[in-house]
């Protein structure tokens, strides 16, 4: 019987279709089975990152749950995490991005109510290992130089461009992109401070 089916013109297409259907079903099952684990890992990563940009004890609320979408006029709303202490909003954390040598650099920054930086961390980048990756806190302390600075208290450029921030030997594009992105983040905060801090409807 099987040999008879093998000789028919429809055998190969039907067999291919059956294999494709089984493969699709397996992939769908695997995606469904791992979705919850992936979501939990992403939630842990988010909470860890939020904690890294704030000084210890600065907030006593669940930052990941204090999320708000702010319309700044950009193509997509800015996701903000409001830091509270004893029920009072005293700062905010949000993402910005810049274009580095290797592509997009995603940055998490925290500011207090006055617009001073509390901390900055790199979430994602594709910069050159050994050169541009010095923007990572694990590779150097360069990123710590942002803490305490505000729009009016620093020259927002790398030293090669007349600013206050060091560049890396052989990799000026990367720190320049981070400095420019953080500056734009501070400008966004200054323009939309009330909305970001939840002081306006």
Helices and strands as residue ranges (DSSP letters): H 2-6, H 10-52, G 63-65, E 67-70, E 78-85, E 88-99, E 104-112, E 117-124, G 132-135, G 142-146, G 151-153, G 159-161, H 172-191, H 193-196
